[in-house]
Amino acid sequence: MASNTSNDILNLIKSLSLSERLKIAEEILRNIREENMEAKAAELATATQNGPAILSLAGIMNEEEARIWDSAIAESRKIDEDEW
């Protein structure tokens, strides 16, 4: 199979009708948009999976730690109510 240079491809495209060129341009733009969306989705999945990096850096609690903290607060409120 012979390899085509970019000039060969451009000459081939120039020989097409305007509607055919527009279809090619639409397809190229669609592919670029889909690739960008896939990259953003992968980025979001990674961030969601690992949690936002800023939260782990700041030391924010995970779900289990938050439940323990919540139950400890509820228990301390019961003790305070019993004293009154």
DANORGI-V596754 format. One record per pair of residues at least 24 apart in sequence whose ideal C-beta (glycine too) atoms are under 8 Angstrom apart, sorted by the first residue. I is the first residue (numbers start at 1). GAP is how many residues later the second one is. If there is no record, write none. Layout:
BEGIN
i->(I	I)
gap->(GAP	GAP)
END
This chain:
BEGIN
none
END
